[in-house]
Amino acid sequence: MAKTLSELSQEYIEYLVQLGKSERTCYTYGMDLACLIKFFGPDLPVEKITALSLGKFFKSDVLLIHPKVNRPRAEITVAKNIRVVRQFCLWLYQTRVLDSLPLPKYIPLGRDASKLNA
């Protein structure tokens, strides 16, 4: 049975803990992934996430609008969230959960591109 977005995001946070990431980093990454879960729903099998659907998330109010104050999130916050989602997708690809990266072409891989061949 396919694992859900919620299950795999928790596994990713546990992976970060094993890498020795700080408690604060793990917490903020968890909050970033919670945004993704809010958009897609916790029970979605990750194989159902496509570049098109992820592109819709990157342009959605779930990501762009802060829910508590109903104002746009800071650009740096949005950029960090996109980076965390990109890293999560790369981890899913590297661990062979996904056969391909579901990232829109306009999302640069940057330094993370070197992880594709690792």
N, C-alpha and C positions, 0 to 999 in steps of 0.2 A: 504494500500500500504506500502511495506517495506521501511524503511528509508535507506538512502544512507550512505556510509562511511563518506562523507563530512558533512552531516547533523549531524550525531551522534558524530563526532569528535568535532564539534562546541558545541553541547550539553554537552559533557564531559568537555570542557574548561569552560563553564558557570557553571557547577557543581563545578569545582575547585575554581572558583571565589566565589561561595556561601559558600564554606568551609573556605574561608578566606586566600587562598593561595596568595602569593605575585604576583604582576604584572609580575615580571621577571620570576617566575616559570610558570605562565600561558602562557607567551610568548614562553618560551623554550619548554614546552610541546606541544604547538601548532606547533612549528617548527618540533619537532619529529614526530608528527602525519602527518604533511605535507609530510614527507618522505614516510610514509605508503600510503597516498593518491596518491602520485606521482607513486608509484609502481602499485597499484591496479586500480587507476582511481577514480575520485570523485563520480561517479554515481553508483558504485558497491553496491548492497544491502549487508549489513554486514553479512547476513546469508550465503552468498556465500564464505566467508572466511573460509578456512579449516586449519587444522594443517599442511597439506602438502603445501598449498599455502603460509602460513605464514612462514614456514621453508624456502621456496624459497626466500621470502623477506629478511629473516635474513642473507642469503648468497648472496644477490644481490649487484650489484655495486651501486644501488640507495642508499643503506644503507652504504656500505663499502667504497665508493669513494666520496671524497668531490668534488662537481661539479665545484666549482669556481677555484680550483687549480689542479684538476685532479690527486690527490694523495690520498692514503689511509687516512681515518679518524683515529683519535687517538682511541686506544682501549677503553679508558674511555668514549669517546663520543658514540661509538657504544654500549657499555654496558648500558649507560644511555638511549639510544634510545630503546633498547630492553626492558629495565625496564618499560619505559613509555608505550610501546605497550602492555606489559603484564598487567600493571595496567588498561589500557583502556579496554582490553579484560575482565578482572575481573569485571570491572564496567558494561560492556555489559551483562555479565552473572548474576551479582547481580540484575540488573534492569530488568531481564528477557527478554531482547532483544534477547539474544542467549540462546539456551537450553543446550549447552555444551561449554566448553572452547576450542577454536581452537588453542591451544598452542602445539607445538611439545613437545614430552616427554623430550627432552634434555634441555628445558627451566625450570629451577627450580622456584618454586613459592616462596620460601623463606618465609619471614614474611607475604607475601600476602596470604599465604595458610589459615591463620586464618580468612580471610575475606570470605572464601567460605561458612562457616557455619553461618555467621552473617545475 
